[in-house]
Amino acid sequence: MASRSTDSRTGSGSSPTIDAVSLAIIEQLQEDGRRPYAAIGKAVGLSEAAVRQRVQKLLDQGVMQIVAVTDPLTVGLRRQAMVGINVEGDLDPVADALTAMSECEYVVMTAGSFDLMVEIVCEDDDHLLEVINRRIRTLPGVRSTESFVYLKLKKQTYMWGTR
């Protein structure tokens, strides 16, 4: 990338500044996303109102999201794969098309063997084949794909945000 783009969440080219108290609030919510603001306030030394205000600011800045994370197997999504994609030309149109696909949970531009890495969550092998063969490989600019089918998920965590 030749130029630095403006972050639409902060309105500047830089990341939001996060102090130790905000990091502590994030840690509290990562342990339990439904923890009451009063309990968080007690743990971090703020009032309930101050915690509510800080959480809203973190949400507005795009620093974090509060979501329900499901186990794909329990909701009928039995096949997951990481797909490495090589692209000819501009990556953005391909990345944008992948981002629009509901099966693509994670899309990242990379340096190395692949231009893009995409995590796909599907109902079964037939669904995965349809997504890769008929929807991804047919995108203009896609030169090649390599699929890494998940056999077993050993660890999935979202605690990396405050290390």
Salt bridges, closest charged atoms under 4 A:
ASP7 OD2 - ARG9 NH2 3.19
ASP19 OD1 - ARG54 NH1 2.81
GLU31 OE1 - ARG35 NH1 3.23
GLU48 OE2 - ARG52 NH2 3.23
GLU103 OE2 - HIS127 NE2 2.95
GLU103 OE2 - ARG135 NH1 3.05
ASP125 OD1 - ARG79 NE 2.57
GLU130 OE1 - ARG135 NH1 3.83
